[in-house]
Structure formats: C-alpha cells, structure tokens
C-alpha cells in the first residue's frame, strides 16, 4: 500500500468482514467451473482436467467459473478448432455480467479458411463502454497444439493480454484522464464456442461450412490466481504481484520487446487508428499515454 494510513485501513476493512480468499492453483473443471450452455456439447476428458467444447448446427456451448474475482491473473491452455474453421468464434473472457454497466475483457479467436492465419481479437469493456477492438494474426497454428492464453488484471496500473509469454495488448489505467477502467466489479471467467459467421471471418464474407461439423475446441490447465472478496482493500493485503508489485506496474524489458514485435509484425486492426470509426483518436490512444 502507498502509506501507513492506507495499510491500516486495509487491515481494518478485512477484520471487519472476513478473511479474503485468494485462489492460486491449477483448477479442475468441476472444482471451479460449471456448464452454462448446451451440456450435451461439452465433454470432460483427462479425469476432468480437460474440456472439449463442440459447435454444430443445433448449438454452440459454453462454461463459466463458479466464482467472480476482483483483480488477478487467469490462464487457460486452448487448442483451437482445426482445419476450415471460418465463421466459428472461440471465446475466453472475463465479465461482470452486468448488462447496463458491465466490465469485460475479451479474447475472441476468429476461425479461418484452411491455410490462413488465425486471428485473435481482444476487447475491453469498462462501465458499459466497449468498441476497443484490436486484432492480431497469430504467428503459429493454434489448432495444432495447446497454447496458453492469459489475462492479467490489476487495480492501479494496467490489463495485459498474453499469448504464451508474449503480451499482445496492454490497456492502461487512465482514469485520471477520464478514461473508464474496469476496477469496481468482480468478474467471472467464461468460455464459449459459437456461430459468428455474420461478422467473424472477413467481416462475414466467409460462412461456416456445416459439412465440416461438429467443430471442437479443447481446454486444459485452468489456472486461476485472484481475490474473491469484494473490496480493493481486502485484495491489497494479499501482496500478490498482480496487485501492486513491480511486475504489475509495467512490462519487463523482455516483455516490452516482445510487445513491440507483435505490434509491428502481427497487428492487423487497431480501433485507435480506425479513422472511420474514430476521426479523433480516443484519449487512451493518443501519443504519450
């Protein structure tokens, strides 16, 4: 904490309620998740440590965490839909599940025609406002093997989206400049596989080839490190590096180098530079911020 007074406030807040719960473990599906959509399209494998989602013409499928978390780092290993996956969307995201002023942090993997790069779209909703899409073409085949996708979310500094150990997006806390930041609502962890062929692949030009169905995405190693107690003071006392240590305040030099590499070589869309949608760049996109 920043001062002795702040520390005392944090301790008093915790003692007035109850001891905070921090989860920092590889989870199994049944321990920490539940099916939210089309149970007959979800299969557990590897004694419950891995999940297969399916999409066909009757339904997609999805699951969610049983708890919500206020700040933390969540990761999943995902193997995406192989082959001709155009029109499919595999999503991994965090959401406060509040339709009017929701906060949400999105990974959306946009299917493709065979031999084309897989595109991952990220988005940040804060206090009900989204429209902050960025798209990156992945530099490997994400359907050939599992890769780790992570969201780091802390209170004061930034949100970072990682592919393996490579940061592909940083959303800084610019509340002091009037930019909303998802800071006040706990968020659950969600994943879905669904039909997005009205927009996902080449703006909706490429439709799902249902002769290739069912489509499957695979998940394993659900790794959750987050505080489940509502209230920043409780989480702050845990001393986790995703909260307020040096590792959460800025990217390391190695991470910063990888981040520049992604933006120079693999970024294919950025709402910040879309002159049609944003003739004047949003505040968070301006130089020096």
C-alpha angles and dihedrals in degrees: 000000000000099000144008089256091054091049092051090049091052093051093047091049092053096045090049092059120018141292113294120245119226121186116206108159144094103268130214117225099249093045097057110009141057135195112259102173135031105349090193089062094056125079128187117217137176092040093305098311094105135045135203119205120198135201125194136150091283100052152333122227144224150175139202140198118265091226137046123228133212104213125334143109124284127185138181132183108227134184108198132220108290130220120005100008098154113151096018121116122201110193134194114178150142121235140174088215093226109135097201104044102007126164116214139171113199139200108181118179110204116210122231146195112274115283094020121112119266111243123213118201121200126194137178124210117191123180091345096311120115130148091119099123124164124178129204128183109227115239095219138041103272092190094060097065143355118281129184120248117189141181119204112195123178134170107241110023122031154313117246127194113205133195104199100317095331118104109221098175139022122191110189128209103252098162089130087065094048098262114138115242125190099246111124108052128066113235133214125220117245140178131186141171112208149151110274099155092129089073116353106086117048091338093304098312092115113064130198114273099220092192085076093055142154095063117197137198122187132214134190141157100039101199117188126179111170147118116258097191116099110236131063095236093062093050092046093062091063093075095216117164090234087063110051112328126117091266092063099045098068141349117276116248090258092050092047091054092050091047092054089048092054094048094047098044110023111026111109102170136023124176087212092068098037100113093184094059097030113027086171111042114244114257094255090055098056122110117277096021 
